[in-house]
Each structure stands twice: as C-alpha cells, then as structure tokens.
Amino acid sequence: MLSEADPRTSVRSETSPMTQKILVVEDEQALAFGVRDALQHASYEVEVVHDGDDALNLLRRTEFDLVVLDLMLPGKNGLDVLRTLRDERRDSRVIILSALADEKDVLKGFELGADDYVPKPFSPRELVARVEAQFRRHAMDTSPPARLDLPGGIQVDLARLEVHRDGEVVPLTPREGDILDYLVRNRQRVVTREDLLLDVWHYRSANVETRTVDIHIVGLRRKIEPDPSKPQLVQTVRGKGYRWYA
C-alpha cells in the first residue's frame, strides 16, 4: 500500500462518477500532495510522481486526461517530458507549473504543446479552476473553419493544426488553434483578454492575474505572421485587446 513517503501515490474518489484522470508531476513532495488533495477533493482521479523519468514511464502505461507538469524536475526536466509526450502523439492536456522568471521557458512549453501555465506560488483553488477550464473547453470543442489563406503565401489548416509556410509545415498547439479560430470568428470586433479567458480558456471569471494570453499570442504570431516583429494579422489594439485584420 502506498504512503506519503512513496514516490508515487494514487487516490480516487469513491463517491464521484467522474473518470477524468490527472497525473501530477512535481518534485516538491509537500506541494505535490497538496495539489493531489485539492484535485481529489474536486472528484478527480489523481496519481503523483516526482521526476520526469517516472512520469514518462507511467504515461506510456496509462492514459491520463490531463498532466500537471512542473518544469524543474530531477531526471528529465518538464520540457523534455512534454516534448516526448507530444513526439509520441499523446494528447493529454498539459498545465505547466514553473517558478522560473524567464518567460522563454514558458513560451517554449507552449510551443511544445502545453495548454496552460500556472506560475508558482499559486493557490490550490486556482489550479483546480484551471483544470476544470481545460475539461470544459475540451467538452465544448467545435469543428474549425476551412483552410485560411494568409499574406505571404502562408496557409493555415485548423483542422490539422498546421501552418504551411516557406515550404515547411509548422504545427499549431491546440490552444493556438483555438485562439486563431476565435479571432477569425470575431473579426468584426476587438477581442479583449477577458474575452479570451472566458470564451477560449473557459475560466469562470476573468479576474485572474495571468500572462498566458499574451504569451500565447506571441507564439501564434511567430507561426502565422509574415513578419512577427511587425504583426499584420493579429494586431494589438492598445488598452483594449486584439483584432484580426486578414
């Protein structure tokens, strides 16, 4: 029987009919078990591991709906775990945790296919809200529009989450695809950060301190803009938000 001292602990609510399975990958045991307890209280099935190698071994044996993934881990770090996860075509949603001040690591995580980012320190209630938002968004997914033909000979296939440019195929993350789909569908107006948090991330409230929208917009521009340093398509409307100009 596993105990608090074991490297991996599995907990399942006996009263909940929910089947969503979550893997928490965090080397700080107190934090890992705190996250586990909060998610279990919200009626999720949770397993915990404390290093990257154990995480990959478990992910290859068991399907998880969502992974809460710290970036700073012993063995394989969080970015290596995420890269391998996506290379192996595993489609678990991923929320990355990081105390790193350098947003380049966070942006790299999004480029590798992370769905959200929670900076340390954080409250368990905030993390649970982020997890719930991921599952709501997944349940509300709709069919994307047809291929987009953009300036500079760039084509975007939202159904395949691919950008075709300069003879290469650049993958979009699911979140980048959602943002682009939302901007195109709302091209007639300015889309605020609050709109994106509520309608794309499906947060219950937009009253949260997060830079995840801005970081995702940067990543999206790098893939679809002819010149990302001078955005033409996803333009910033100062003090209000973003607008699609294609």
N, C-alpha and C positions, 0 to 999 in steps of 0.2 A: 504494500500500500504506500502510495507516495505521500510525502510530508513536505512541510515548508522548506526543509533543507535540501530536498531533491532538486536536481537541475531542471526537471520538467514536472509540472503539476497540471492535472486535468480536473475541471469542475464542470458539472452540468446541473442546471436547474431541474428539480424533479417535478415542478408544478407547471412549467411552461411548455406549450405545444410548439414553440419556435424551434427551428432547426438550423438557424444560422450559426456557423462555426467560425470562431475567431482564433487566430494564433497571435500571441503577444511575444515579441522578440525584444528583450530588454535585459541588459546585464546587471542593472541595479536591482537586486532582489526585492528590496522593500517597495520600490516603485512598481516593479513587475507585478507583485502580488496585490498592490493597491489597485492597479489597473484591472487585474483579473477580478478582484472582488466587486469593483464598480460595474464591470460588464456582466458579471454573473447576476448581480442584483437587478440588472436590466433584462435578465432572462436569456442571455446568450450562452452558448456552449463555448468554453474557453480552454485553451492549452497555453502553457508558458514554456519558453526555452530561453536560455541566457547567452547563447553565442550563435554566430552565423552558420557554422557548420551543422550544428544540431537543427537549426531552422530549416536548412535545405534538405537534410535527411528526412525530416518529418514531412515537409511539403511534398516530397517525392512519394511518400507512402499514403498520405491523407489529403483529401481535398478540403480546403478552407475557403469560406466565402470572403473573408477579409483578413488581412495581416496588419497588425500594428507593429511597425518596424523602427527600432532605434538605429541611427546611423553609426554611432560609435560602439562597436562590438568587438569582443575578442574573436580570434579566428578570422573568418571572412567578415568584413565590415558590412554595414547595411546596404551601401551602394552595390557591392559585389553580389549580395544576396538578391537584391532587386533585379540587377542585370541578368543573373542566371535564371531567375523566375520568369522574366519576360522572354529570354532566349529559348527557354523550354516551353514557351507558349502556354504558361499557366496564367489564367485570367483572374485570379483572386484580386479583389480591390486592395489597395495598399495605402495606409496612412503612415507617413514617416514622422518620427519624433527626432528632434535634434536641439541641442543646446548650442550648436555651432553658430558663431556670429557671422561667418562668411556665407552669404546667400548663394554663392556659386555652388556649394554642395547641395543646397535645397533645390536650386534650378536644375542641377544635374539629376537629382532624384525625379523631378517631374519629366525630364527628357527621357528617362529610362522607363517611365510608365507609372509613377506614383499618382494617386488620385487626390491626395490632400496632404497637408503639412500642419503639424501642431508643434509650436515652439515650447521648449522647457523654460521655466516651470509652467505647468498647466493644472487646471482643476479636473478631477475625475468627471464631474458633470459636463464640462466642455468636451472632453474626449468622447463620452457616451453620446452627446449630441452630434458630434461629427460622424460617429459610427452610424447612428440612426439616419443621418442625412444621406450617407452612402447607400444604405439599403433602400431608402425611399426613392432616391434617384434611379437606382437600378430597376426598381419596380415600375417606374414611370417612363422608362426609355421608349422613344418612338422612332419610327423609321426616318432616317436622314434624307435630305433632299438629293437631287441628282448631282452629277459632277459639276463643279464650279470651274469656269474658265476665267483666269485672272490675268492681269497685265504681266508682261514679260514672258508669255508663253507658259505660265505656271497653271497647272490643273490640280484640283483637289477632288478626291473621291472620298466623300464622307462615309459611304457605306463600307469601304475597305480601310478607312482611316489612313489614307495615303496622299502624299503630296508629290506630284511629278514635276520636277524642275531640273533644268540643265542636264537632261539625260539620266537623272537619278530618281530613285524612289525614296522619299523621306517619310518615315512613319509618324503619324499623329498619335498622341496619347488619347485615351477615351475622353478625358476631361477637356483637352484642347478641341476635340471634335464637338463636344457639347457646347463649348463657348462659341465656336465658329458658327455652328448651327443656330444658336440663339441670336447672335449678332445679325446674321443674314435674315432671319425671320423677322427681326425688329429693325430693319434698315431704315425705316421711316422715322425713327426717333433716336434720341440719345439714351443709351443703356447705362444705368448707374452701377456702381459697385454693389449697392444694396440689391438691385435687381438680380445681378448675377448670383449673389449669395443666396437669395431666396428662391430663384427660379432654376438655377443650374446646380448649385450645391444643395439646394433644398434645406437650408437651415431653417429652424423655426423662427429665428429672429436674426436680423442683420446687425444687431447691436453687439458685435464681437470685434475684438482687436486682432486683425489678421492681415497679412500682406499677400495671402495666397492668390487673390485675384490679380494683383499687379504682376506677380512672378509668372503666373500662367500666361498673361497677355504678352510678356516679354518673350516667353518660349514660343508662343504661337506666331508672333511677328517674325521671329528668326526663321520660321519654316515657310511662311506664305508671302511675306513681303518681298518685292523685287530688291529693295534696299532697306533692310531692317533698321538702319540708322536714321532713315527718313521715311517713316511709315506713311503709306498712301491709303491702305485699305482699312486697317483698324486704327482710327485716328483718335487721339485724346481730345476731349472737349474739356478745357480747363475748368476745374471746380465742379464738374458735373459727372463725367464718366467717359464712355467710349461710343463711337459711332462707326458703322460700316459704310464705306464710301464706294464700293465697287459697283 
